[in-house]
Structure formats: C-alpha cells, structure tokens
C-alpha cells in the first residue's frame, strides 16, 4: 500500500462568492494518535480539531502567523489544544488522552460526550501587539458544529464545516479529513440556495473518503453547479517544532531560583513537550549552563 500524502485543496466558486477548503488528514491524525497514545474517542476528537486547524492555518496570510484552537469542556477529555501555522503544519494534544466512552445513540464514537459543554477559543497571532481572540460556547462538542457557529458569530462569515475521523478495528486511523465552505458577504441568494442544497446531500466526510473520493472530488460535490475554480493544493502534516535547544530556552525563562533548586536536587531532569509528547533530558551540567544564562 502506497502511503497517501495529506493535503488541502483550496478553491473558490460562483465568481469568488464562495471560498472552500477540503482535505485528507489520515497520516496527521495517526501521527497524533501514536504520539499521544490516544483512545479511539480522543483520536476522533483531537483528529477533528487538528483537521480544522490545518485548514484554518492555511487561511492565514502572513508567513509567521499562528493559530491556536482551544476547547475547554465539562466532559472527561477536559480540554484539547491545537496550533497551526500558515503552512498548515499542525500539532496538538488532549488533556486526558485515554478517555473511554460507550458509542453514542448513532453507534458512533461519542466525541460530544467526551468533550461536553464548554467553550471554544480561537487565538490568531498575526504579529500584532495583541493576538486576536474569538470565543464561543460549544454547541454540541462534536467540533464541526462548534466551528460553524464560531465562524458565524465571531467572524460573521456564514460557513459550513464538516470533519470526520474513522477508526480501524485495531484502533488505528482508517480515514480522516474535512471541509470548510464559506460565503462571502456579497453572495447572491441563488448561490446560497444552491450551496445549501449541495450541503444537504453530504452525509459524512469519512464515508466519502472511504469511497475513495479525493479532496478535489469532495469540493466538486459541495460546489456542484457553482463553477468551481481550484486555487492550489497545500501539503499538511502533524509536525512539532520542539527541540532540545528550544525546551532549554523555556527552562532558562523560568528563572534562576527554580533552576538552582533543580541543580540542588542533584538529579537530571526530564521535560515533556505537551504537543508531541517527546521527552528531553538535561544533566546537572546542562542545568548549570542554563543557570548562567538565566542570571
């Protein structure tokens, strides 16, 4: 089996009255599952948020712009955090990666139950003094509905978001992907009606991916009869930019008092990166070097 690459297709339709994104993210979600050893329902929840993050990251204009999606909920996962850059490189984690829940009434993974009620924060760091933050109340905890609501209320952009993660029997990721379709302010009524009709026919992203549909073919279904134009394809991946040096800088920033205490403990320390779950070990000698930098 040749490993298919993860990528996003970006398009416009109806003379730029609509902009649309569709992607396949199986490898990304599987990489996150392996990194964090997530249970199936957490794989689905985190996978959906990573998929959305990739598409929303690709909407950012500046090369150094960053996006953070944060969910805080009353369910057993407690929280999910995903960050994405403008190149659609994403990373993320769940506060409780091992949650197990029975399936929901549709016999599907109960992402809504695992997330619960709470809030969604969208933080965009666009290189300005203050990052832009939008916050909405979770509508269902299923993530796609919550983002649809966020776009409508915080960004005033009528949108439809579809996200899906399908698991294999052995709990690896079988399919993952999604779409975001957005109406521009000048969209005509007949365009809106046609798009709504098309959206009604889309039942499940993962079912379409499972049939072998590509992101481009997903967009062809969503934008049928609306003269779609493909803009480009963007690769996307689960990717963490942590390194021993970067984590060391973070340790330096906590200040000399705390570093001194670590040295006095007389043991090497291990620091974990939340985003990719890698551990970095620092010897007493390395801590002493950091102490000099912290002074």
Backbone as CSV, one residue per row, in Angstrom:
resi,resn,N_x,N_y,N_z,CA_x,CA_y,CA_z,C_x,C_y,C_z
1,UNK,0.849,-1.209,0.000,0.000,0.000,0.000,0.877,1.249,0.000
2,UNK,0.679,2.073,-1.023,1.408,3.343,-1.058,0.743,4.295,-0.059
3,UNK,1.579,4.960,0.715,1.034,5.884,1.720,0.624,7.185,1.034
4,UNK,-0.667,7.499,1.110,-1.162,8.729,0.503,-0.735,9.927,1.353
5,UNK,-0.387,11.000,0.693,0.004,12.203,1.419,-1.244,12.953,1.895
6,UNK,-1.085,13.655,3.014,-2.145,14.539,3.497,-2.020,15.880,2.777
7,UNK,-3.135,16.423,2.350,-3.078,17.739,1.702,-4.450,18.414,1.754
8,UNK,-4.424,19.715,1.502,-5.634,20.549,1.478,-5.786,21.091,0.061
9,UNK,-7.002,21.052,-0.464,-7.293,21.710,-1.745,-8.078,22.981,-1.434
10,UNK,-7.626,24.102,-2.010,-8.322,25.372,-1.792,-8.982,25.797,-3.103
11,UNK,-10.203,26.292,-2.984,-10.964,26.630,-4.191,-11.864,27.834,-3.945
12,UNK,-12.309,28.438,-5.060,-13.395,29.416,-4.982,-14.474,28.953,-5.949
13,UNK,-15.658,29.531,-5.806,-16.757,29.179,-6.706,-17.679,30.375,-6.855
14,UNK,-18.542,30.287,-7.857,-19.548,31.331,-8.119,-18.900,32.719,-8.158
15,UNK,-17.859,32.855,-8.989,-17.173,34.159,-9.104,-16.710,34.688,-7.752
16,UNK,-16.069,33.829,-6.977,-15.489,34.215,-5.670,-16.535,34.600,-4.617
17,UNK,-17.790,34.199,-4.858,-18.801,34.403,-3.799,-18.648,33.341,-2.703
18,UNK,-17.936,32.268,-3.037,-17.719,31.171,-2.085,-16.225,30.876,-2.046
19,UNK,-15.703,30.617,-0.840,-14.365,30.028,-0.782,-14.473,28.707,-0.029
20,UNK,-13.651,27.749,-0.441,-13.817,26.400,0.102,-12.472,25.697,0.261
21,UNK,-12.437,24.825,1.247,-11.242,24.050,1.578,-11.692,22.613,1.829
22,UNK,-10.936,21.646,1.337,-11.209,20.245,1.684,-9.872,19.543,1.828
23,UNK,-9.822,18.566,2.726,-8.523,17.933,2.971,-8.677,16.476,3.370
24,UNK,-7.576,15.760,3.214,-7.454,14.413,3.765,-6.297,14.452,4.757
25,UNK,-6.526,13.913,5.966,-5.566,14.109,7.071,-5.303,12.815,7.843
26,UNK,-5.426,11.690,7.159,-5.275,10.392,7.845,-3.911,10.254,8.537
27,UNK,-2.829,10.609,7.830,-1.490,10.432,8.406,-1.268,11.352,9.597
28,UNK,-1.777,12.583,9.479,-1.661,13.558,10.566,-2.321,13.038,11.836
29,UNK,-3.540,12.540,11.677,-4.296,12.080,12.850,-3.669,10.811,13.424
30,UNK,-3.169,9.945,12.550,-2.481,8.736,13.018,-1.180,9.108,13.744
31,UNK,-0.458,10.112,13.229,0.779,10.557,13.904,0.464,11.092,15.302
32,UNK,-0.632,11.824,15.423,-1.038,12.342,16.744,-1.445,11.190,17.670
33,UNK,-2.149,10.215,17.098,-2.580,9.054,17.903,-1.369,8.313,18.456
34,UNK,-0.366,8.113,17.589,0.839,7.394,18.034,1.592,8.215,19.084
35,UNK,1.730,9.514,18.846,2.488,10.372,19.767,1.870,10.388,21.158
36,UNK,0.541,10.436,21.204,-0.133,10.611,22.498,-0.828,9.348,23.004
37,UNK,-0.754,8.264,22.223,-1.391,7.010,22.605,-2.856,7.236,23.002
38,UNK,-3.599,7.901,22.112,-4.977,8.282,22.429,-5.945,7.113,22.237
39,UNK,-6.990,7.111,23.050,-8.083,6.147,22.876,-8.875,6.539,21.628
40,UNK,-9.717,5.631,21.098,-10.444,5.951,19.859,-11.260,7.243,19.912
41,UNK,-11.993,7.482,21.000,-12.835,8.693,21.027,-11.970,9.950,21.105
42,UNK,-10.831,9.856,21.773,-9.932,11.016,21.846,-9.229,11.213,20.503
43,UNK,-8.869,10.115,19.836,-8.280,10.214,18.488,-9.243,10.963,17.566
44,UNK,-10.528,10.625,17.663,-11.542,11.268,16.809,-11.679,12.749,17.146
45,UNK,-11.730,13.078,18.433,-11.900,14.479,18.849,-10.681,15.312,18.458
46,UNK,-9.494,14.821,18.820,-8.268,15.558,18.513,-8.057,15.609,16.997
47,UNK,-8.373,14.500,16.320,-8.223,14.440,14.867,-9.095,15.462,14.159
48,UNK,-10.321,15.619,14.621,-11.213,16.626,14.019,-10.648,18.028,14.214
49,UNK,-10.162,18.302,15.432,-9.648,19.650,15.715,-8.346,19.913,14.949
50,UNK,-7.485,18.899,14.823,-6.257,19.047,14.023,-6.595,19.326,12.555
51,UNK,-7.600,18.612,12.044,-8.020,18.775,10.646,-8.539,20.192,10.401
52,UNK,-9.366,20.670,11.339,-9.878,22.049,11.224,-8.723,23.040,11.322
53,UNK,-7.803,22.776,12.251,-6.657,23.671,12.443,-5.818,23.792,11.182
54,UNK,-5.630,22.658,10.487,-4.839,22.676,9.250,-5.482,23.595,8.215
55,UNK,-6.799,23.451,8.030,-7.494,24.281,7.025,-7.511,25.755,7.444
56,UNK,-7.747,25.997,8.734,-7.788,27.391,9.216,-6.384,28.008,9.198
57,UNK,-5.368,27.181,9.438,-3.988,27.670,9.330,-3.689,28.124,7.921
58,UNK,-4.176,27.339,6.948,-3.911,27.674,5.546,-4.641,28.952,5.105
59,UNK,-5.566,29.437,5.930,-6.247,30.718,5.628,-5.405,31.918,6.077
60,UNK,-4.411,31.680,6.941,-3.603,32.784,7.459,-2.767,33.392,6.336
61,UNK,-2.584,34.706,6.389,-1.901,35.397,5.292,-0.382,35.449,5.493
62,UNK,0.054,35.789,6.692,1.479,36.043,6.939,2.266,34.765,7.170
63,UNK,3.522,34.754,6.724,4.359,33.546,6.855,4.525,33.117,8.311
64,UNK,4.544,34.094,9.241,4.769,33.751,10.651,3.493,33.738,11.477
65,UNK,2.334,33.888,10.820,1.069,33.879,11.566,0.826,32.509,12.181
66,UNK,0.223,32.514,13.360,-0.080,31.266,14.070,-1.528,31.283,14.535
67,UNK,-2.096,30.095,14.582,-3.484,29.945,15.023,-3.521,28.908,16.144
68,UNK,-4.266,29.199,17.193,-4.471,28.207,18.256,-5.963,27.972,18.436
69,UNK,-6.367,26.717,18.438,-7.754,26.328,18.733,-7.736,25.615,20.083
70,UNK,-8.547,26.122,20.988,-8.567,25.553,22.340,-9.996,25.236,22.729
71,UNK,-10.207,24.012,23.163,-11.540,23.644,23.657,-11.412,23.294,25.121
72,UNK,-12.268,23.908,25.942,-12.351,23.523,27.349,-13.763,23.027,27.565
73,UNK,-13.893,21.782,28.032,-15.226,21.212,28.156,-15.427,20.496,29.481
74,UNK,-16.696,20.206,29.750,-17.063,19.538,31.011,-16.910,18.021,30.912
75,UNK,-16.671,17.518,29.687,-16.566,16.065,29.504,-15.224,15.531,29.997
76,UNK,-15.048,14.211,29.955,-13.843,13.599,30.532,-12.523,13.958,29.839
77,UNK,-12.573,14.419,28.563,-11.321,14.864,27.917,-10.798,16.140,28.576
78,UNK,-11.724,16.952,29.121,-11.426,18.239,29.784,-10.960,19.329,28.826
79,UNK,-10.039,19.000,27.920,-9.568,20.050,27.016,-8.764,19.508,25.856
80,UNK,-8.778,20.271,24.758,-7.986,19.958,23.564,-7.314,21.252,23.130
81,UNK,-6.063,21.158,22.706,-5.361,22.334,22.176,-4.670,21.942,20.873
82,UNK,-4.861,22.764,19.858,-4.216,22.547,18.560,-3.615,23.875,18.120
83,UNK,-2.384,23.848,17.598,-1.852,25.054,16.969,-1.486,24.731,15.523
84,UNK,-1.623,25.742,14.673,-1.331,25.569,13.245,-0.617,26.812,12.741
85,UNK,0.255,26.624,11.742,0.874,27.788,11.121,0.296,27.978,9.721
86,UNK,0.776,29.008,9.038,0.192,29.343,7.726,0.587,28.331,6.644
87,UNK,1.525,27.430,6.969,1.891,26.363,6.025,1.087,25.089,6.303
88,UNK,0.076,25.201,7.158,-0.807,24.065,7.502,-0.064,22.934,8.221
89,UNK,0.991,23.300,8.952,1.657,22.338,9.848,0.970,22.451,11.204
90,UNK,0.522,21.337,11.728,-0.251,21.387,12.971,0.327,20.455,14.025
91,UNK,-0.011,20.787,15.279,0.327,19.904,16.398,-0.754,20.110,17.448
92,UNK,-0.914,19.162,18.341,-1.952,19.334,19.345,-1.976,18.185,20.326
93,UNK,-2.763,18.373,21.380,-2.865,17.337,22.409,-4.201,17.432,23.134
94,UNK,-4.549,16.353,23.806,-5.732,16.305,24.666,-5.254,16.243,26.112
95,UNK,-5.966,16.904,27.012,-5.549,16.867,28.422,-5.624,15.447,28.981
96,UNK,-6.684,14.709,28.593,-6.815,13.313,29.042,-6.908,12.405,27.818
97,UNK,-5.773,11.823,27.384,-5.759,11.086,26.115,-6.399,9.703,26.159
98,UNK,-6.706,9.201,27.352,-7.127,7.793,27.455,-8.618,7.585,27.722
99,UNK,-9.427,8.601,27.489,-10.862,8.504,27.813,-11.539,7.385,27.015
100,UNK,-12.346,6.590,27.697,-13.150,5.539,27.039,-14.630,5.833,27.310
101,UNK,-15.442,5.799,26.266,-16.885,6.014,26.427,-17.630,5.033,25.531
102,UNK,-18.849,4.623,25.942,-19.636,3.805,25.012,-20.048,4.637,23.793
103,UNK,-20.374,3.976,22.656,-20.785,4.731,21.467,-22.043,5.566,21.740
104,UNK,-22.250,6.603,20.939,-23.471,7.413,21.085,-24.670,6.681,20.468
105,UNK,-25.839,7.348,20.486,-27.063,6.644,20.028,-27.005,6.263,18.548
106,UNK,-26.108,6.919,17.786,-25.974,6.538,16.370,-24.948,5.417,16.189
107,UNK,-24.401,4.932,17.316,-23.404,3.865,17.231,-22.024,4.370,16.839
108,UNK,-21.843,5.716,16.931,-20.558,6.325,16.543,-19.754,6.687,17.804
109,UNK,-18.477,7.004,17.594,-17.656,7.466,18.717,-18.288,8.736,19.302
110,UNK,-18.443,8.765,20.627,-19.186,9.858,21.264,-18.275,11.048,21.581
111,UNK,-17.882,11.759,20.521,-16.998,12.914,20.703,-17.692,13.992,21.542
112,UNK,-18.970,14.233,21.248,-19.724,15.247,22.001,-19.752,14.937,23.489
113,UNK,-19.939,13.653,23.819,-19.955,13.239,25.230,-18.581,13.375,25.868
114,UNK,-17.544,13.105,25.110,-16.175,13.183,25.638,-15.743,14.628,25.867
115,UNK,-16.246,15.545,24.996,-15.890,16.959,25.115,-16.795,17.669,26.115
116,UNK,-18.094,17.396,26.019,-19.046,18.001,26.950,-19.408,19.423,26.567
117,UNK,-19.943,20.168,27.558,-20.299,21.572,27.299,-19.141,22.444,27.768
118,UNK,-18.959,23.567,27.095,-17.821,24.416,27.447,-17.606,25.491,26.417
119,UNK,-16.327,25.854,26.218,-16.035,26.953,25.302,-14.950,26.589,24.291
120,UNK,-15.043,27.282,23.159,-14.028,27.186,22.105,-13.354,28.544,21.999
121,UNK,-12.031,28.556,22.127,-11.247,29.775,21.915,-10.482,29.648,20.612
122,UNK,-10.504,30.702,19.814,-9.698,30.755,18.598,-8.760,31.941,18.748
123,UNK,-7.462,31.667,18.790,-6.474,32.722,19.010,-5.599,32.820,17.770
124,UNK,-5.570,34.006,17.173,-4.741,34.205,15.974,-3.636,35.184,16.315
125,UNK,-2.396,34.720,16.217,-1.257,35.591,16.449,-0.760,36.054,15.089
126,UNK,-1.104,37.286,14.739,-0.814,37.806,13.401,0.363,38.778,13.424
127,UNK,1.208,38.652,14.471,2.386,39.510,14.561,2.072,40.927,15.032
128,UNK,0.842,41.156,15.476,0.478,42.467,16.022,0.782,42.444,17.517
129,UNK,0.585,43.597,18.189,0.877,43.641,19.635,0.057,42.603,20.384
130,UNK,-1.238,42.584,20.081,-2.147,41.669,20.786,-2.676,40.620,19.815
131,UNK,-2.704,39.351,20.215,-3.340,38.370,19.329,-4.855,38.598,19.282
132,UNK,-5.461,38.200,18.159,-6.918,38.266,18.041,-7.499,37.031,18.724
133,UNK,-8.492,37.230,19.586,-9.125,36.079,20.246,-10.626,36.113,20.037
134,UNK,-11.168,35.010,19.551,-12.615,34.861,19.437,-13.038,33.718,20.340
135,UNK,-14.172,33.875,21.004,-14.617,32.818,21.916,-16.100,32.548,21.703
136,UNK,-16.454,31.273,21.624,-17.876,30.935,21.542,-18.152,29.768,22.482
137,UNK,-19.431,29.627,22.789,-19.876,28.499,23.611,-20.001,27.276,22.699
138,UNK,-19.559,26.131,23.176,-19.693,24.897,22.385,-21.169,24.605,22.159
139,UNK,-21.519,24.278,20.908,-22.913,23.966,20.573,-23.232,22.491,20.831
140,UNK,-22.341,21.609,20.385,-22.610,20.167,20.559,-21.394,19.425,21.112
141,UNK,-20.210,20.050,21.047,-18.984,19.343,21.422,-18.501,18.391,20.334
142,UNK,-19.231,18.364,19.196,-18.820,17.479,18.090,-17.753,18.150,17.206
143,UNK,-17.434,19.387,17.500,-16.346,20.192,16.920,-16.706,20.859,15.583
144,UNK,-17.204,20.120,14.594,-17.558,20.763,13.315,-18.682,21.780,13.524
145,UNK,-19.726,21.397,14.261,-20.854,22.315,14.537,-20.354,23.527,15.323
146,UNK,-19.433,23.258,16.253,-18.925,24.334,17.110,-18.145,25.358,16.297
147,UNK,-17.382,24.881,15.306,-16.625,25.798,14.447,-17.548,26.533,13.476
148,UNK,-18.581,25.849,12.981,-19.581,26.505,12.125,-20.182,27.695,12.876
149,UNK,-20.527,27.459,14.136,-21.116,28.502,14.993,-20.096,29.621,15.256
150,UNK,-18.839,29.241,15.498,-17.783,30.238,15.739,-17.642,31.181,14.531
151,UNK,-17.551,30.598,13.327,-17.389,31.445,12.126,-18.558,32.419,11.982
152,UNK,-19.774,31.925,12.237,-20.972,32.774,12.061,-21.010,33.902,13.091
153,UNK,-20.645,33.585,14.347,-20.818,34.590,15.412,-19.586,35.466,15.603
154,UNK,-18.387,34.864,15.608,-17.179,35.655,15.910,-16.605,36.335,14.679
155,UNK,-16.684,35.680,13.530,-16.080,36.261,12.321,-17.139,36.758,11.330
156,UNK,-18.412,36.542,11.678,-19.532,36.947,10.802,-19.367,36.406,9.383
157,UNK,-18.867,35.182,9.272,-18.738,34.538,7.961,-19.605,33.280,7.976
158,UNK,-20.746,33.291,7.246,-21.562,32.069,7.216,-20.738,30.930,6.614
159,UNK,-20.631,29.838,7.352,-19.743,28.740,6.956,-20.410,27.406,7.222
160,UNK,-19.919,26.405,6.520,-20.311,25.033,6.854,-19.012,24.254,7.043
161,UNK,-18.896,23.580,8.179,-17.692,22.820,8.494,-18.062,21.351,8.622
162,UNK,-17.334,20.495,7.930,-17.522,19.043,8.065,-16.185,18.424,8.437
163,UNK,-16.173,17.594,9.471,-14.926,16.966,9.929,-15.210,15.517,10.275
164,UNK,-14.269,14.638,9.971,-14.522,13.236,10.316,-13.242,12.452,10.532
165,UNK,-13.323,11.496,11.459,-12.234,10.538,11.691,-12.876,9.164,11.811
166,UNK,-12.387,8.232,11.003,-12.919,6.864,11.023,-11.807,5.937,11.496
167,UNK,-12.135,5.069,12.465,-11.114,4.190,13.043,-11.194,2.781,12.451
168,UNK,-10.037,2.113,12.387,-9.962,0.689,12.043,-10.333,-0.132,13.273
169,UNK,-10.573,-1.423,13.062,-10.870,-2.320,14.194,-9.711,-2.350,15.207
170,UNK,-8.466,-2.178,14.702,-7.321,-2.217,15.629,-7.028,-0.843,16.238
171,UNK,-7.993,0.090,16.089,-7.909,1.440,16.673,-6.847,2.343,16.054
172,UNK,-6.327,1.960,14.875,-5.534,2.929,14.111,-6.507,3.753,13.257
173,UNK,-6.005,4.791,12.627,-6.884,5.692,11.867,-7.069,5.155,10.448
174,UNK,-8.345,4.995,10.062,-8.657,4.480,8.731,-8.827,5.620,7.723
175,UNK,-9.558,6.640,8.130,-9.778,7.815,7.276,-9.882,9.049,8.175
176,UNK,-9.436,10.184,7.658,-9.675,11.459,8.354,-9.631,12.571,7.320
177,UNK,-10.466,13.565,7.538,-10.477,14.689,6.603,-11.595,15.651,6.953
178,UNK,-11.795,16.616,6.075,-12.855,17.578,6.358,-12.976,18.623,5.263
179,UNK,-13.934,19.520,5.487,-14.098,20.653,4.561,-14.582,21.871,5.331
180,UNK,-14.278,23.038,4.787,-14.850,24.305,5.268,-15.300,25.054,4.017
181,UNK,-16.567,25.421,3.979,-17.106,26.205,2.859,-17.637,27.504,3.441
182,UNK,-17.234,28.633,2.857,-17.606,29.936,3.415,-18.223,30.833,2.350
183,UNK,-19.258,31.555,2.770,-19.918,32.515,1.874,-19.332,33.896,2.086
184,UNK,-19.005,34.566,1.005,-18.521,35.939,1.097,-19.721,36.881,1.267
185,UNK,-19.475,38.108,1.797,-20.598,38.997,2.139,-21.520,39.316,0.960
186,UNK,-20.964,39.260,-0.264,-21.778,39.664,-1.436,-22.428,38.459,-2.135
187,UNK,-22.491,37.310,-1.455,-23.060,36.110,-2.094,-24.545,36.322,-2.421
188,UNK,-24.931,35.941,-3.629,-26.324,36.118,-4.069,-27.204,35.003,-3.513
189,UNK,-28.467,35.313,-3.403,-29.437,34.375,-2.823,-29.437,33.029,-3.555
190,UNK,-29.408,33.079,-4.902,-29.488,31.812,-5.650,-28.243,30.938,-5.433
191,UNK,-27.108,31.592,-5.215,-25.863,30.864,-4.921,-25.986,30.184,-3.551
192,UNK,-26.512,30.945,-2.596,-26.680,30.411,-1.226,-27.618,29.197,-1.257
193,UNK,-28.719,29.333,-1.996,-29.699,28.228,-2.066,-29.087,26.978,-2.684
194,UNK,-28.333,27.159,-3.755,-27.711,26.017,-4.435,-26.708,25.335,-3.497
195,UNK,-25.914,26.144,-2.809,-24.920,25.593,-1.878,-25.616,24.811,-0.759
196,UNK,-26.703,25.365,-0.238,-27.433,24.671,0.838,-27.956,23.319,0.366
197,UNK,-28.473,23.283,-0.874,-28.948,22.007,-1.441,-27.806,20.995,-1.543
198,UNK,-26.643,21.464,-2.015,-25.476,20.577,-2.128,-25.053,20.041,-0.762
199,UNK,-25.065,20.934,0.236,-24.629,20.530,1.579,-25.561,19.470,2.174
200,UNK,-26.844,19.569,1.850,-27.813,18.587,2.372,-27.473,17.164,1.921
201,UNK,-26.825,17.060,0.762,-26.520,15.721,0.219,-25.281,15.083,0.858
202,UNK,-24.487,15.909,1.543,-23.251,15.392,2.154,-23.584,14.837,3.532
203,UNK,-23.519,13.529,3.677,-23.883,12.956,4.974,-22.666,12.818,5.874
204,UNK,-21.572,12.303,5.326,-20.415,12.026,6.166,-19.139,12.168,5.355
205,UNK,-18.220,12.947,5.874,-16.927,13.148,5.203,-16.185,11.816,5.077
206,UNK,-16.171,11.059,6.185,-15.376,9.821,6.170,-15.988,8.779,5.236
207,UNK,-17.309,8.782,5.098,-17.948,7.837,4.161,-17.488,8.142,2.732
208,UNK,-17.406,9.429,2.406,-16.959,9.826,1.064,-15.484,9.484,0.851
209,UNK,-14.654,9.723,1.863,-13.233,9.370,1.759,-13.078,7.855,1.633
210,UNK,-13.914,7.139,2.352,-13.874,5.675,2.329,-14.258,5.147,0.938
211,UNK,-15.132,5.880,0.252,-15.486,5.512,-1.134,-14.346,5.811,-2.105
212,UNK,-13.293,6.472,-1.601,-12.155,6.784,-2.471,-12.161,8.202,-3.022
213,UNK,-13.102,9.017,-2.520,-13.160,10.405,-3.007,-11.926,11.191,-2.536
214,UNK,-11.390,12.022,-3.416,-10.262,12.894,-3.077,-10.812,14.225,-2.559
215,UNK,-9.971,15.044,-1.915,-10.452,16.375,-1.502,-11.050,17.175,-2.671
216,UNK,-10.431,17.062,-3.854,-10.975,17.786,-5.025,-12.388,17.277,-5.342
217,UNK,-12.579,15.960,-5.263,-13.911,15.401,-5.556,-14.929,15.767,-4.468
218,UNK,-14.460,15.915,-3.234,-15.349,16.416,-2.173,-15.837,17.817,-2.540
219,UNK,-14.900,18.667,-2.973,-15.279,20.029,-3.352,-16.209,20.035,-4.555
220,UNK,-15.982,19.108,-5.494,-16.874,19.034,-6.671,-18.314,18.726,-6.252
221,UNK,-18.466,17.894,-5.210,-19.820,17.606,-4.699,-20.401,18.822,-3.986
222,UNK,-19.581,19.467,-3.148,-20.044,20.614,-2.371,-20.399,21.805,-3.259
223,UNK,-19.626,21.970,-4.332,-19.764,23.169,-5.170,-20.352,22.852,-6.541
224,UNK,-21.056,21.739,-6.613,-21.652,21.310,-7.884,-22.557,22.406,-8.446
225,UNK,-22.384,22.699,-9.738,-23.231,23.715,-10.380,-22.872,25.143,-10.009
226,UNK,-21.735,25.330,-9.347,-21.359,26.679,-8.904,-20.021,27.125,-9.512
227,UNK,-19.699,26.562,-10.673,-18.449,26.853,-11.395,-17.243,27.056,-10.469
228,UNK,-16.790,25.914,-9.943,-15.662,25.893,-9.019,-14.339,26.142,-9.741
229,UNK,-13.461,26.886,-9.084,-12.084,27.048,-9.568,-11.132,26.594,-8.482
230,UNK,-10.274,25.621,-8.797,-9.267,25.174,-7.838,-8.133,26.200,-7.792
231,UNK,-7.774,26.648,-6.609,-6.675,27.610,-6.478,-5.344,26.887,-6.344
232,UNK,-5.245,26.013,-5.343,-3.989,25.288,-5.151,-4.182,24.102,-4.210
233,UNK,-3.097,23.328,-4.080,-3.036,22.219,-3.120,-1.918,22.525,-2.134
234,UNK,-2.197,22.327,-0.858,-1.216,22.634,0.183,-0.947,21.362,0.983
235,UNK,0.306,20.938,1.107,0.560,19.774,1.958,0.299,20.123,3.423
236,UNK,-0.118,19.152,4.198,-0.359,19.383,5.630,0.163,18.176,6.403
237,UNK,0.602,18.413,7.647,1.177,17.316,8.439,1.159,17.652,9.915
238,UNK,1.227,16.594,10.733,1.430,16.758,12.176,2.918,16.996,12.362
239,UNK,3.275,18.131,12.905,4.689,18.476,12.970,4.931,19.369,14.168
240,UNK,5.864,18.967,15.030,6.181,19.773,16.210,7.571,20.367,16.029
241,UNK,7.687,21.652,16.344,8.979,22.321,16.154,9.782,22.364,17.453
242,UNK,9.463,21.476,18.393,10.248,21.472,19.627,11.626,20.872,19.345
243,UNK,12.593,21.227,20.179,13.934,20.656,20.068,14.561,20.802,21.443
244,UNK,15.676,20.140,21.643,16.347,20.219,22.944,16.704,21.683,23.255
245,UNK,17.128,22.421,22.212,17.518,23.823,22.408,16.318,24.685,22.786
246,UNK,15.215,24.484,22.070,14.017,25.301,22.353,13.498,25.061,23.762
247,UNK,13.482,23.784,24.164,12.987,23.463,25.507,13.952,24.047,26.548
248,UNK,15.263,24.005,26.251,16.245,24.600,27.164,15.970,26.097,27.353
249,UNK,15.638,26.790,26.256,15.303,28.223,26.366,14.113,28.437,27.296
250,UNK,13.143,27.533,27.201,11.968,27.639,28.076,12.375,27.456,29.540
251,UNK,13.317,26.545,29.782,13.777,26.325,31.165,14.510,27.575,31.663
252,UNK,15.358,28.161,30.805,16.079,29.393,31.184,15.073,30.470,31.600
253,UNK,13.948,30.539,30.871,12.974,31.619,31.120,12.254,31.475,32.459
254,UNK,12.338,30.310,33.100,11.618,30.197,34.391,12.397,30.844,35.535
255,UNK,13.654,31.195,35.285,14.379,31.991,36.272,15.379,31.183,37.081
256,UNK,16.353,31.924,37.658,17.484,31.227,38.283,17.104,30.489,39.555
257,UNK,16.138,31.040,40.308,15.783,30.395,41.584,15.342,28.946,41.349
258,UNK,14.434,28.756,40.374,13.921,27.405,40.105,15.005,26.497,39.531
259,UNK,15.858,27.054,38.678,16.936,26.236,38.081,17.916,25.815,39.180
260,UNK,18.201,26.764,40.095,19.097,26.464,41.223,18.551,25.291,42.047
261,UNK,17.227,25.319,42.261,16.595,24.229,43.043,16.741,22.890,42.323
262,UNK,16.593,22.912,40.991,16.744,21.669,40.219,18.171,21.128,40.367
263,UNK,19.132,22.031,40.336,20.538,21.613,40.453,20.783,21.015,41.840
264,UNK,20.208,21.674,42.845,20.406,21.198,44.227,19.775,19.828,44.456
265,UNK,18.739,19.510,43.675,18.139,18.162,43.784,19.142,17.086,43.391
266,UNK,20.146,17.492,42.578,21.228,16.570,42.232,20.855,15.490,41.229
267,UNK,19.686,15.640,40.561,19.287,14.619,39.578,19.067,15.287,38.232
268,UNK,19.302,14.545,37.157,18.982,15.116,35.844,17.468,15.298,35.767
269,UNK,17.031,16.225,34.932,15.589,16.449,34.819,15.103,15.998,33.448
270,UNK,13.817,15.649,33.406,13.192,15.274,32.136,12.039,16.233,31.901
271,UNK,12.009,16.831,30.717,10.948,17.781,30.377,10.177,17.227,29.185
272,UNK,8.848,17.285,29.303,7.983,16.711,28.271,7.375,17.823,27.422
273,UNK,7.378,17.639,26.096,6.663,18.568,25.205,5.212,18.094,25.110
274,UNK,4.277,18.952,25.576,2.844,18.596,25.532,2.390,18.219,24.138
275,UNK,2.903,18.955,23.144,2.334,18.873,21.802,2.652,17.561,21.091
276,UNK,3.873,17.050,21.300,4.224,15.819,20.578,4.658,14.699,21.522
277,UNK,4.646,15.008,22.830,4.911,14.003,23.866,6.361,13.504,23.886
278,UNK,7.278,14.231,23.216,8.697,13.863,23.302,9.248,14.294,24.656
279,UNK,10.195,13.537,25.183,10.857,13.905,26.426,12.293,14.324,26.153
280,UNK,12.731,15.353,26.859,14.112,15.826,26.745,14.750,15.759,28.122
281,UNK,15.951,15.199,28.171,16.647,15.039,29.448,17.812,16.017,29.513
282,UNK,17.958,16.653,30.679,19.051,17.610,30.890,19.856,17.197,32.117
283,UNK,21.171,17.136,31.930,22.061,16.743,33.044,22.275,17.933,33.972
284,UNK,22.870,17.668,35.123,23.208,18.745,36.071,24.110,19.776,35.378
285,UNK,25.084,19.277,34.573,25.996,20.205,33.871,25.208,21.127,32.947
286,UNK,24.244,20.555,32.230,23.434,21.383,31.317,22.607,22.404,32.097
287,UNK,22.099,21.983,33.260,21.330,22.913,34.090,22.221,24.051,34.595
288,UNK,23.465,23.717,34.894,24.391,24.768,35.360,24.663,25.789,34.250
289,UNK,24.761,25.288,33.014,24.907,26.201,31.862,23.679,27.114,31.762
290,UNK,22.500,26.524,31.951,21.260,27.316,31.858,21.192,28.357,32.956
291,UNK,21.695,27.982,34.126,21.679,28.906,35.260,22.486,30.166,34.899
292,UNK,23.632,29.965,34.237,24.458,31.129,33.827,23.661,32.031,32.882
293,UNK,22.909,31.396,31.964,22.111,32.178,31.002,20.954,32.907,31.680
294,UNK,20.438,32.305,32.747,19.264,32.888,33.420,19.626,34.092,34.275
295,UNK,20.917,34.223,34.587,21.330,35.308,35.503,21.294,36.677,34.820
